[in-house]
Amino acid sequence: MDPQPFTIDTEAQAQTYLTDLLNNPKNRSMSEIARHCALRVRNPKIKAFFLTEGAKMLAEMKA
């Protein structure tokens, strides 16, 4: 039996995951953020938060 993949279920988990994700320069794009969102987040509310927060964090890094 395959182990269940890690999922993000709360805004706090999303925030922590995004911080770790964006520490790696190769992940600093909306396409990578969206890819990870699709893989890890099931709840539509958390998906929206993940994408919005990811875009905000990315913009702050580029400023």
mmCIF file as Biopython writes it, N, C-alpha, C and O atoms, coordinates in Angstrom:
data_model
#
loop_
_atom_site.group_PDB
_atom_site.id
_atom_site.type_symbol
_atom_site.label_atom_id
_atom_site.label_alt_id
_atom_site.label_comp_id
_atom_site.label_asym_id
_atom_site.label_entity_id
_atom_site.label_seq_id
_atom_site.pdbx_PDB_ins_code
_atom_site.Cartn_x
_atom_site.Cartn_y
_atom_site.Cartn_z
_atom_site.occupancy
_atom_site.B_iso_or_equiv
_atom_site.auth_seq_id
_atom_site.auth_asym_id
_atom_site.pdbx_PDB_model_num
ATOM 1   N N  . MET A ? 1  ? 0.839   -1.183 0.000   1.0 0.0 1  A 1 
ATOM 2   C CA . MET A ? 1  ? 0.000   0.000  0.000   1.0 0.0 1  A 1 
ATOM 3   C C  . MET A ? 1  ? 0.883   1.246  0.000   1.0 0.0 1  A 1 
ATOM 4   O O  . MET A ? 1  ? 1.828   1.343  0.784   1.0 0.0 1  A 1 
ATOM 5   N N  . ASP A ? 2  ? 0.577   2.186  -0.872  1.0 0.0 2  A 1 
ATOM 6   C CA . ASP A ? 2  ? 1.350   3.422  -0.951  1.0 0.0 2  A 1 
ATOM 7   C C  . ASP A ? 2  ? 0.997   4.342  0.207   1.0 0.0 2  A 1 
ATOM 8   O O  . ASP A ? 2  ? -0.163  4.412  0.612   1.0 0.0 2  A 1 
ATOM 9   N N  . PRO A ? 3  ? 1.994   5.050  0.745   1.0 0.0 3  A 1 
ATOM 10  C CA . PRO A ? 3  ? 1.684   6.017  1.799   1.0 0.0 3  A 1 
ATOM 11  C C  . PRO A ? 3  ? 0.896   7.189  1.216   1.0 0.0 3  A 1 
ATOM 12  O O  . PRO A ? 3  ? 1.045   7.535  0.044   1.0 0.0 3  A 1 
ATOM 13  N N  . GLN A ? 4  ? 0.069   7.781  2.043   1.0 0.0 4  A 1 
ATOM 14  C CA . GLN A ? 4  ? -0.699  8.946  1.606   1.0 0.0 4  A 1 
ATOM 15  C C  . GLN A ? 4  ? 0.248   10.128 1.407   1.0 0.0 4  A 1 
ATOM 16  O O  . GLN A ? 4  ? 1.165   10.319 2.205   1.0 0.0 4  A 1 
ATOM 17  N N  . PRO A ? 5  ? 0.042   10.921 0.357   1.0 0.0 5  A 1 
ATOM 18  C CA . PRO A ? 5  ? 0.895   12.091 0.158   1.0 0.0 5  A 1 
ATOM 19  C C  . PRO A ? 5  ? 0.606   13.154 1.213   1.0 0.0 5  A 1 
ATOM 20  O O  . PRO A ? 5  ? -0.505  13.251 1.733   1.0 0.0 5  A 1 
ATOM 21  N N  . PHE A ? 6  ? 1.619   13.939 1.514   1.0 0.0 6  A 1 
ATOM 22  C CA . PHE A ? 6  ? 1.468   15.043 2.455   1.0 0.0 6  A 1 
ATOM 23  C C  . PHE A ? 6  ? 0.454   16.035 1.906   1.0 0.0 6  A 1 
ATOM 24  O O  . PHE A ? 6  ? 0.549   16.445 0.749   1.0 0.0 6  A 1 
ATOM 25  N N  . THR A ? 7  ? -0.513  16.422 2.723   1.0 0.0 7  A 1 
ATOM 26  C CA . THR A ? 7  ? -1.484  17.423 2.297   1.0 0.0 7  A 1 
ATOM 27  C C  . THR A ? 7  ? -1.458  18.617 3.237   1.0 0.0 7  A 1 
ATOM 28  O O  . THR A ? 7  ? -1.093  18.505 4.407   1.0 0.0 7  A 1 
ATOM 29  N N  . ILE A ? 8  ? -1.851  19.750 2.701   1.0 0.0 8  A 1 
ATOM 30  C CA . ILE A ? 8  ? -1.923  20.994 3.462   1.0 0.0 8  A 1 
ATOM 31  C C  . ILE A ? 8  ? -3.394  21.246 3.750   1.0 0.0 8  A 1 
ATOM 32  O O  . ILE A ? 8  ? -4.208  21.354 2.832   1.0 0.0 8  A 1 
ATOM 33  N N  . ASP A ? 9  ? -3.731  21.339 5.041   1.0 0.0 9  A 1 
ATOM 34  C CA . ASP A ? 9  ? -5.129  21.438 5.447   1.0 0.0 9  A 1 
ATOM 35  C C  . ASP A ? 9  ? -5.490  22.736 6.157   1.0 0.0 9  A 1 
ATOM 36  O O  . ASP A ? 9  ? -6.668  23.007 6.389   1.0 0.0 9  A 1 
ATOM 37  N N  . THR A ? 10 ? -4.484  23.546 6.506   1.0 0.0 10 A 1 
ATOM 38  C CA . THR A ? 10 ? -4.761  24.789 7.225   1.0 0.0 10 A 1 
ATOM 39  C C  . THR A ? 10 ? -3.951  25.937 6.625   1.0 0.0 10 A 1 
ATOM 40  O O  . THR A ? 10 ? -2.978  25.719 5.904   1.0 0.0 10 A 1 
ATOM 41  N N  . GLU A ? 11 ? -4.375  27.166 6.940   1.0 0.0 11 A 1 
ATOM 42  C CA . GLU A ? 11 ? -3.629  28.332 6.474   1.0 0.0 11 A 1 
ATOM 43  C C  . GLU A ? 11 ? -2.235  28.370 7.090   1.0 0.0 11 A 1 
ATOM 44  O O  . GLU A ? 11 ? -1.280  28.788 6.435   1.0 0.0 11 A 1 
ATOM 45  N N  . ALA A ? 12 ? -2.110  27.939 8.334   1.0 0.0 12 A 1 
ATOM 46  C CA . ALA A ? 12 ? -0.798  27.919 8.990   1.0 0.0 12 A 1 
ATOM 47  C C  . ALA A ? 12 ? 0.148   26.950 8.278   1.0 0.0 12 A 1 
ATOM 48  O O  . ALA A ? 12 ? 1.316   27.268 8.058   1.0 0.0 12 A 1 
ATOM 49  N N  . GLN A ? 13 ? -0.356  25.772 7.921   1.0 0.0 13 A 1 
ATOM 50  C CA . GLN A ? 13 ? 0.464   24.814 7.174   1.0 0.0 13 A 1 
ATOM 51  C C  . GLN A ? 13 ? 0.849   25.384 5.814   1.0 0.0 13 A 1 
ATOM 52  O O  . GLN A ? 13 ? 1.978   25.205 5.357   1.0 0.0 13 A 1 
ATOM 53  N N  . ALA A ? 14 ? -0.088  26.067 5.171   1.0 0.0 14 A 1 
ATOM 54  C CA . ALA A ? 14 ? 0.187   26.670 3.862   1.0 0.0 14 A 1 
ATOM 55  C C  . ALA A ? 14 ? 1.284   27.718 3.979   1.0 0.0 14 A 1 
ATOM 56  O O  . ALA A ? 14 ? 2.194   27.763 3.151   1.0 0.0 14 A 1 
ATOM 57  N N  . GLN A ? 15 ? 1.202   28.552 4.995   1.0 0.0 15 A 1 
ATOM 58  C CA . GLN A ? 15 ? 2.200   29.603 5.210   1.0 0.0 15 A 1 
ATOM 59  C C  . GLN A ? 15 ? 3.584   28.994 5.423   1.0 0.0 15 A 1 
ATOM 60  O O  . GLN A ? 15 ? 4.560   29.448 4.826   1.0 0.0 15 A 1 
ATOM 61  N N  . THR A ? 16 ? 3.670   27.983 6.259   1.0 0.0 16 A 1 
ATOM 62  C CA . THR A ? 16 ? 4.945   27.319 6.532   1.0 0.0 16 A 1 
ATOM 63  C C  . THR A ? 16 ? 5.493   26.658 5.272   1.0 0.0 16 A 1 
ATOM 64  O O  . THR A ? 16 ? 6.681   26.775 4.973   1.0 0.0 16 A 1 
ATOM 65  N N  . TYR A ? 17 ? 4.637   25.969 4.543   1.0 0.0 17 A 1 
ATOM 66  C CA . TYR A ? 17 ? 5.061   25.281 3.319   1.0 0.0 17 A 1 
ATOM 67  C C  . TYR A ? 17 ? 5.563   26.285 2.289   1.0 0.0 17 A 1 
ATOM 68  O O  . TYR A ? 17 ? 6.595   26.060 1.656   1.0 0.0 17 A 1 
ATOM 69  N N  . LEU A ? 18 ? 4.839   27.397 2.115   1.0 0.0 18 A 1 
ATOM 70  C CA . LEU A ? 18 ? 5.255   28.420 1.154   1.0 0.0 18 A 1 
ATOM 71  C C  . LEU A ? 18 ? 6.606   29.022 1.528   1.0 0.0 18 A 1 
ATOM 72  O O  . LEU A ? 18 ? 7.449   29.242 0.658   1.0 0.0 18 A 1 
ATOM 73  N N  . THR A ? 19 ? 6.813   29.287 2.797   1.0 0.0 19 A 1 
ATOM 74  C CA . THR A ? 19 ? 8.096   29.833 3.245   1.0 0.0 19 A 1 
ATOM 75  C C  . THR A ? 19 ? 9.227   28.884 2.876   1.0 0.0 19 A 1 
ATOM 76  O O  . THR A ? 19 ? 10.246  29.306 2.330   1.0 0.0 19 A 1 
ATOM 77  N N  . ASP A ? 20 ? 9.045   27.607 3.173   1.0 0.0 20 A 1 
ATOM 78  C CA . ASP A ? 20 ? 10.062  26.609 2.828   1.0 0.0 20 A 1 
ATOM 79  C C  . ASP A ? 20 ? 10.227  26.480 1.315   1.0 0.0 20 A 1 
ATOM 80  O O  . ASP A ? 20 ? 11.348  26.393 0.813   1.0 0.0 20 A 1 
ATOM 81  N N  . LEU A ? 21 ? 9.112   26.469 0.598   1.0 0.0 21 A 1 
ATOM 82  C CA . LEU A ? 21 ? 9.140   26.326 -0.858  1.0 0.0 21 A 1 
ATOM 83  C C  . LEU A ? 21 ? 9.920   27.460 -1.511  1.0 0.0 21 A 1 
ATOM 84  O O  . LEU A ? 21 ? 10.745  27.227 -2.394  1.0 0.0 21 A 1 
ATOM 85  N N  . LEU A ? 22 ? 9.657   28.681 -1.078  1.0 0.0 22 A 1 
ATOM 86  C CA . LEU A ? 22 ? 10.272  29.846 -1.710  1.0 0.0 22 A 1 
ATOM 87  C C  . LEU A ? 22 ? 11.708  30.091 -1.258  1.0 0.0 22 A 1 
ATOM 88  O O  . LEU A ? 22 ? 12.377  30.976 -1.791  1.0 0.0 22 A 1 
ATOM 89  N N  . ASN A ? 23 ? 12.186  29.331 -0.295  1.0 0.0 23 A 1 
ATOM 90  C CA . ASN A ? 23 ? 13.602  29.406 0.072   1.0 0.0 23 A 1 
ATOM 91  C C  . ASN A ? 23 ? 14.483  28.860 -1.041  1.0 0.0 23 A 1 
ATOM 92  O O  . ASN A ? 23 ? 15.667  29.191 -1.118  1.0 0.0 23 A 1 
ATOM 93  N N  . ASN A ? 24 ? 13.912  28.024 -1.905  1.0 0.0 24 A 1 
ATOM 94  C CA . ASN A ? 24 ? 14.653  27.453 -3.030  1.0 0.0 24 A 1 
ATOM 95  C C  . ASN A ? 24 ? 14.395  28.309 -4.272  1.0 0.0 24 A 1 
ATOM 96  O O  . ASN A ? 24 ? 13.254  28.397 -4.726  1.0 0.0 24 A 1 
ATOM 97  N N  . PRO A ? 25 ? 15.432  28.941 -4.829  1.0 0.0 25 A 1 
ATOM 98  C CA . PRO A ? 25 ? 15.240  29.831 -5.985  1.0 0.0 25 A 1 
ATOM 99  C C  . PRO A ? 25 ? 14.521  29.188 -7.177  1.0 0.0 25 A 1 
ATOM 100 O O  . PRO A ? 25 ? 13.832  29.887 -7.920  1.0 0.0 25 A 1 
ATOM 101 N N  . LYS A ? 26 ? 14.664  27.886 -7.373  1.0 0.0 26 A 1 
ATOM 102 C CA . LYS A ? 26 ? 14.006  27.251 -8.527  1.0 0.0 26 A 1 
ATOM 103 C C  . LYS A ? 26 ? 12.486  27.201 -8.373  1.0 0.0 26 A 1 
ATOM 104 O O  . LYS A ? 26 ? 11.775  26.964 -9.349  1.0 0.0 26 A 1 
ATOM 105 N N  . ASN A ? 27 ? 11.990  27.419 -7.174  1.0 0.0 27 A 1 
ATOM 106 C CA . ASN A ? 27 ? 10.546  27.393 -6.923  1.0 0.0 27 A 1 
ATOM 107 C C  . ASN A ? 27 ? 9.915   28.780 -6.923  1.0 0.0 27 A 1 
ATOM 108 O O  . ASN A ? 27 ? 8.728   28.912 -6.625  1.0 0.0 27 A 1 
ATOM 109 N N  . ARG A ? 28 ? 10.673  29.800 -7.245  1.0 0.0 28 A 1 
ATOM 110 C CA . ARG A ? 28 ? 10.183  31.177 -7.160  1.0 0.0 28 A 1 
ATOM 111 C C  . ARG A ? 28 ? 9.469   31.622 -8.431  1.0 0.0 28 A 1 
ATOM 112 O O  . ARG A ? 28 ? 9.906   32.537 -9.128  1.0 0.0 28 A 1 
ATOM 113 N N  . SER A ? 29 ? 8.353   30.943 -8.709  1.0 0.0 29 A 1 
ATOM 114 C CA . SER A ? 29 ? 7.492   31.326 -9.834  1.0 0.0 29 A 1 
ATOM 115 C C  . SER A ? 29 ? 6.066   30.905 -9.495  1.0 0.0 29 A 1 
ATOM 116 O O  . SER A ? 29 ? 5.846   29.982 -8.711  1.0 0.0 29 A 1 
ATOM 117 N N  . MET A ? 30 ? 5.103   31.597 -10.099 1.0 0.0 30 A 1 
ATOM 118 C CA . MET A ? 30 ? 3.708   31.232 -9.853  1.0 0.0 30 A 1 
ATOM 119 C C  . MET A ? 30 ? 3.392   29.851 -10.404 1.0 0.0 30 A 1 
ATOM 120 O O  . MET A ? 30 ? 2.530   29.154 -9.869  1.0 0.0 30 A 1 
ATOM 121 N N  . SER A ? 31 ? 4.076   29.446 -11.464 1.0 0.0 31 A 1 
ATOM 122 C CA . SER A ? 31 ? 3.802   28.110 -12.003 1.0 0.0 31 A 1 
ATOM 123 C C  . SER A ? 31 ? 4.219   27.026 -11.005 1.0 0.0 31 A 1 
ATOM 124 O O  . SER A ? 31 ? 3.535   26.011 -10.870 1.0 0.0 31 A 1 
ATOM 125 N N  . GLU A ? 32 ? 5.325   27.235 -10.313 1.0 0.0 32 A 1 
ATOM 126 C CA . GLU A ? 32 ? 5.750   26.264 -9.291  1.0 0.0 32 A 1 
ATOM 127 C C  . GLU A ? 32 ? 4.822   26.305 -8.085  1.0 0.0 32 A 1 
ATOM 128 O O  . GLU A ? 32 ? 4.476   25.261 -7.531  1.0 0.0 32 A 1 
ATOM 129 N N  . ILE A ? 33 ? 4.420   27.500 -7.677  1.0 0.0 33 A 1 
ATOM 130 C CA . ILE A ? 33 ? 3.490   27.623 -6.555  1.0 0.0 33 A 1 
ATOM 131 C C  . ILE A ? 33 ? 2.182   26.907 -6.896  1.0 0.0 33 A 1 
ATOM 132 O O  . ILE A ? 33 ? 1.647   26.166 -6.071  1.0 0.0 33 A 1 
ATOM 133 N N  . ALA A ? 34 ? 1.670   27.126 -8.102  1.0 0.0 34 A 1 
ATOM 134 C CA . ALA A ? 34 ? 0.420   26.484 -8.529  1.0 0.0 34 A 1 
ATOM 135 C C  . ALA A ? 34 ? 0.576   24.968 -8.613  1.0 0.0 34 A 1 
ATOM 136 O O  . ALA A ? 34 ? -0.344  24.230 -8.263  1.0 0.0 34 A 1 
ATOM 137 N N  . ARG A ? 35 ? 1.728   24.503 -9.071  1.0 0.0 35 A 1 
ATOM 138 C CA . ARG A ? 35 ? 1.974   23.061 -9.169  1.0 0.0 35 A 1 
ATOM 139 C C  . ARG A ? 35 ? 1.946   22.415 -7.786  1.0 0.0 35 A 1 
ATOM 140 O O  . ARG A ? 35 ? 1.317   21.375 -7.589  1.0 0.0 35 A 1 
ATOM 141 N N  . HIS A ? 36 ? 2.627   23.037 -6.840  1.0 0.0 36 A 1 
ATOM 142 C CA . HIS A ? 36 ? 2.642   22.501 -5.475  1.0 0.0 36 A 1 
ATOM 143 C C  . HIS A ? 36 ? 1.254   22.578 -4.843  1.0 0.0 36 A 1 
ATOM 144 O O  . HIS A ? 36 ? 0.855   21.682 -4.099  1.0 0.0 36 A 1 
ATOM 145 N N  . CYS A ? 37 ? 0.531   23.636 -5.136  1.0 0.0 37 A 1 
ATOM 146 C CA . CYS A ? 37 ? -0.834  23.775 -4.632  1.0 0.0 37 A 1 
ATOM 147 C C  . CYS A ? 37 ? -1.698  22.621 -5.124  1.0 0.0 37 A 1 
ATOM 148 O O  . CYS A ? 37 ? -2.423  22.005 -4.343  1.0 0.0 37 A 1 
ATOM 149 N N  . ALA A ? 38 ? -1.620  22.332 -6.405  1.0 0.0 38 A 1 
ATOM 150 C CA . ALA A ? 38 ? -2.422  21.250 -6.985  1.0 0.0 38 A 1 
ATOM 151 C C  . ALA A ? 38 ? -2.076  19.892 -6.366  1.0 0.0 38 A 1 
ATOM 152 O O  . ALA A ? 38 ? -2.946  19.037 -6.204  1.0 0.0 38 A 1 
ATOM 153 N N  . LEU A ? 39 ? -0.808  19.704 -6.027  1.0 0.0 39 A 1 
ATOM 154 C CA . LEU A ? 39 ? -0.366  18.432 -5.448  1.0 0.0 39 A 1 
ATOM 155 C C  . LEU A ? 39 ? -0.741  18.277 -3.979  1.0 0.0 39 A 1 
ATOM 156 O O  . LEU A ? 39 ? -1.029  17.170 -3.524  1.0 0.0 39 A 1 
ATOM 157 N N  . ARG A ? 40 ? -0.739  19.373 -3.242  1.0 0.0 40 A 1 
ATOM 158 C CA . ARG A ? 40 ? -0.811  19.285 -1.784  1.0 0.0 40 A 1 
ATOM 159 C C  . ARG A ? 40 ? -2.109  19.765 -1.139  1.0 0.0 40 A 1 
ATOM 160 O O  . ARG A ? 40 ? -2.425  19.355 -0.023  1.0 0.0 40 A 1 
ATOM 161 N N  . VAL A ? 41 ? -2.867  20.627 -1.821  1.0 0.0 41 A 1 
ATOM 162 C CA . VAL A ? 41 ? -4.023  21.264 -1.175  1.0 0.0 41 A 1 
ATOM 163 C C  . VAL A ? 41 ? -5.321  20.747 -1.790  1.0 0.0 41 A 1 
ATOM 164 O O  . VAL A ? 41 ? -5.480  20.750 -3.011  1.0 0.0 41 A 1 
ATOM 165 N N  . ARG A ? 42 ? -6.242  20.307 -0.944  1.0 0.0 42 A 1 
ATOM 166 C CA . ARG A ? 42 ? -7.532  19.788 -1.412  1.0 0.0 42 A 1 
ATOM 167 C C  . ARG A ? 42 ? -8.673  20.790 -1.178  1.0 0.0 42 A 1 
ATOM 168 O O  . ARG A ? 42 ? -9.557  20.927 -2.024  1.0 0.0 42 A 1 
ATOM 169 N N  . ASN A ? 43 ? -8.656  21.473 -0.060  1.0 0.0 43 A 1 
ATOM 170 C CA . ASN A ? 43 ? -9.724  22.394 0.328   1.0 0.0 43 A 1 
ATOM 171 C C  . ASN A ? 43 ? -9.691  23.651 -0.543  1.0 0.0 43 A 1 
ATOM 172 O O  . ASN A ? 43 ? -8.652  24.305 -0.628  1.0 0.0 43 A 1 
ATOM 173 N N  . PRO A ? 44 ? -10.811 24.005 -1.196  1.0 0.0 44 A 1 
ATOM 174 C CA . PRO A ? 44 ? -10.825 25.185 -2.078  1.0 0.0 44 A 1 
ATOM 175 C C  . PRO A ? 44 ? -10.455 26.490 -1.368  1.0 0.0 44 A 1 
ATOM 176 O O  . PRO A ? 44 ? -9.791  27.344 -1.956  1.0 0.0 44 A 1 
ATOM 177 N N  . LYS A ? 45 ? -10.876 26.652 -0.118  1.0 0.0 45 A 1 
ATOM 178 C CA . LYS A ? 45 ? -10.541 27.868 0.637   1.0 0.0 45 A 1 
ATOM 179 C C  . LYS A ? 45 ? -9.030  27.948 0.875   1.0 0.0 45 A 1 
ATOM 180 O O  . LYS A ? 45 ? -8.434  29.016 0.736   1.0 0.0 45 A 1 
ATOM 181 N N  . ILE A ? 46 ? -8.422  26.836 1.227   1.0 0.0 46 A 1 
ATOM 182 C CA . ILE A ? 46 ? -6.980  26.801 1.480   1.0 0.0 46 A 1 
ATOM 183 C C  . ILE A ? 46 ? -6.220  26.954 0.164   1.0 0.0 46 A 1 
ATOM 184 O O  . ILE A ? 46 ? -5.152  27.566 0.138   1.0 0.0 46 A 1 
ATOM 185 N N  . LYS A ? 47 ? -6.758  26.404 -0.930  1.0 0.0 47 A 1 
ATOM 186 C CA . LYS A ? 47 ? -6.132  26.600 -2.249  1.0 0.0 47 A 1 
ATOM 187 C C  . LYS A ? 47 ? -6.066  28.080 -2.593  1.0 0.0 47 A 1 
ATOM 188 O O  . LYS A ? 47 ? -5.028  28.575 -3.033  1.0 0.0 47 A 1 
ATOM 189 N N  . ALA A ? 48 ? -7.176  28.784 -2.392  1.0 0.0 48 A 1 
ATOM 190 C CA . ALA A ? 48 ? -7.214  30.220 -2.687  1.0 0.0 48 A 1 
ATOM 191 C C  . ALA A ? 48 ? -6.206  30.968 -1.821  1.0 0.0 48 A 1 
ATOM 192 O O  . ALA A ? 48 ? -5.496  31.848 -2.307  1.0 0.0 48 A 1 
ATOM 193 N N  . PHE A ? 49 ? -6.144  30.618 -0.538  1.0 0.0 49 A 1 
ATOM 194 C CA . PHE A ? 49 ? -5.179  31.247 0.359   1.0 0.0 49 A 1 
ATOM 195 C C  . PHE A ? 49 ? -3.752  30.960 -0.097  1.0 0.0 49 A 1 
ATOM 196 O O  . PHE A ? 49 ? -2.918  31.864 -0.143  1.0 0.0 49 A 1 
ATOM 197 N N  . PHE A ? 50 ? -3.473  29.711 -0.432  1.0 0.0 50 A 1 
ATOM 198 C CA . PHE A ? 50 ? -2.130  29.292 -0.845  1.0 0.0 50 A 1 
ATOM 199 C C  . PHE A ? 50 ? -1.670  30.095 -2.060  1.0 0.0 50 A 1 
ATOM 200 O O  . PHE A ? 50 ? -0.550  30.603 -2.085  1.0 0.0 50 A 1 
ATOM 201 N N  . LEU A ? 51 ? -2.535  30.206 -3.063  1.0 0.0 51 A 1 
ATOM 202 C CA . LEU A ? 51 ? -2.166  30.926 -4.285  1.0 0.0 51 A 1 
ATOM 203 C C  . LEU A ? 51 ? -2.031  32.427 -4.045  1.0 0.0 51 A 1 
ATOM 204 O O  . LEU A ? 51 ? -1.104  33.054 -4.557  1.0 0.0 51 A 1 
ATOM 205 N N  . THR A ? 52 ? -2.946  33.005 -3.272  1.0 0.0 52 A 1 
ATOM 206 C CA . THR A ? 52 ? -2.889  34.440 -2.979  1.0 0.0 52 A 1 
ATOM 207 C C  . THR A ? 52 ? -1.665  34.772 -2.139  1.0 0.0 52 A 1 
ATOM 208 O O  . THR A ? 52 ? -0.934  35.717 -2.437  1.0 0.0 52 A 1 
ATOM 209 N N  . GLU A ? 53 ? -1.449  34.000 -1.101  1.0 0.0 53 A 1 
ATOM 210 C CA . GLU A ? 53 ? -0.303  34.231 -0.217  1.0 0.0 53 A 1 
ATOM 211 C C  . GLU A ? 53 ? 1.007   33.978 -0.956  1.0 0.0 53 A 1 
ATOM 212 O O  . GLU A ? 53 ? 1.979   34.712 -0.774  1.0 0.0 53 A 1 
ATOM 213 N N  . GLY A ? 54 ? 1.034   32.950 -1.780  1.0 0.0 54 A 1 
ATOM 214 C CA . GLY A ? 54 ? 2.228   32.663 -2.573  1.0 0.0 54 A 1 
ATOM 215 C C  . GLY A ? 54 ? 2.571   33.814 -3.500  1.0 0.0 54 A 1 
ATOM 216 O O  . GLY A ? 54 ? 3.738   34.187 -3.620  1.0 0.0 54 A 1 
ATOM 217 N N  . ALA A ? 55 ? 1.568   34.382 -4.157  1.0 0.0 55 A 1 
ATOM 218 C CA . ALA A ? 55 ? 1.793   35.524 -5.054  1.0 0.0 55 A 1 
ATOM 219 C C  . ALA A ? 55 ? 2.311   36.726 -4.276  1.0 0.0 55 A 1 
ATOM 220 O O  . ALA A ? 55 ? 3.209   37.431 -4.736  1.0 0.0 55 A 1 
ATOM 221 N N  . LYS A ? 56 ? 1.744   36.956 -3.096  1.0 0.0 56 A 1 
ATOM 222 C CA . LYS A ? 56 ? 2.176   38.083 -2.265  1.0 0.0 56 A 1 
ATOM 223 C C  . LYS A ? 56 ? 3.626   37.899 -1.805  1.0 0.0 56 A 1 
ATOM 224 O O  . LYS A ? 56 ? 4.422   38.836 -1.869  1.0 0.0 56 A 1 
ATOM 225 N N  . MET A ? 57 ? 3.962   36.708 -1.348  1.0 0.0 57 A 1 
ATOM 226 C CA . MET A ? 57 ? 5.324   36.436 -0.890  1.0 0.0 57 A 1 
ATOM 227 C C  . MET A ? 57 ? 6.322   36.553 -2.040  1.0 0.0 57 A 1 
ATOM 228 O O  . MET A ? 57 ? 7.421   37.079 -1.864  1.0 0.0 57 A 1 
ATOM 229 N N  . LEU A ? 58 ? 5.938   36.067 -3.205  1.0 0.0 58 A 1 
ATOM 230 C CA . LEU A ? 58 ? 6.797   36.141 -4.382  1.0 0.0 58 A 1 
ATOM 231 C C  . LEU A ? 58 ? 7.050   37.598 -4.770  1.0 0.0 58 A 1 
ATOM 232 O O  . LEU A ? 58 ? 8.181   37.971 -5.081  1.0 0.0 58 A 1 
ATOM 233 N N  . ALA A ? 59 ? 6.008   38.414 -4.750  1.0 0.0 59 A 1 
ATOM 234 C CA . ALA A ? 59 ? 6.145   39.838 -5.082  1.0 0.0 59 A 1 
ATOM 235 C C  . ALA A ? 59 ? 7.061   40.544 -4.086  1.0 0.0 59 A 1 
ATOM 236 O O  . ALA A ? 59 ? 7.873   41.383 -4.475  1.0 0.0 59 A 1 
ATOM 237 N N  . GLU A ? 60 ? 6.935   40.207 -2.808  1.0 0.0 60 A 1 
ATOM 238 C CA . GLU A ? 60 ? 7.790   40.810 -1.782  1.0 0.0 60 A 1 
ATOM 239 C C  . GLU A ? 60 ? 9.250   40.430 -1.988  1.0 0.0 60 A 1 
ATOM 240 O O  . GLU A ? 60 ? 10.141  41.244 -1.746  1.0 0.0 60 A 1 
ATOM 241 N N  . MET A ? 61 ? 9.502   39.209 -2.429  1.0 0.0 61 A 1 
ATOM 242 C CA . MET A ? 61 ? 10.879  38.761 -2.660  1.0 0.0 61 A 1 
ATOM 243 C C  . MET A ? 61 ? 11.506  39.482 -3.848  1.0 0.0 61 A 1 
ATOM 244 O O  . MET A ? 61 ? 12.709  39.744 -3.863  1.0 0.0 61 A 1 
ATOM 245 N N  . LYS A ? 62 ? 10.687  39.796 -4.835  1.0 0.0 62 A 1 
ATOM 246 C CA . LYS A ? 62 ? 11.194  40.436 -6.047  1.0 0.0 62 A 1 
ATOM 247 C C  . LYS A ? 62 ? 11.305  41.952 -5.907  1.0 0.0 62 A 1 
ATOM 248 O O  . LYS A ? 62 ? 11.944  42.609 -6.729  1.0 0.0 62 A 1 
ATOM 249 N N  . ALA A ? 63 ? 10.683  42.508 -4.863  1.0 0.0 63 A 1 
ATOM 250 C CA . ALA A ? 63 ? 10.703  43.968 -4.667  1.0 0.0 63 A 1 
ATOM 251 C C  . ALA A ? 63 ? 12.043  44.457 -4.159  1.0 0.0 63 A 1 
ATOM 252 O O  . ALA A ? 63 ? 12.222  45.656 -3.944  1.0 0.0 63 A 1 
#
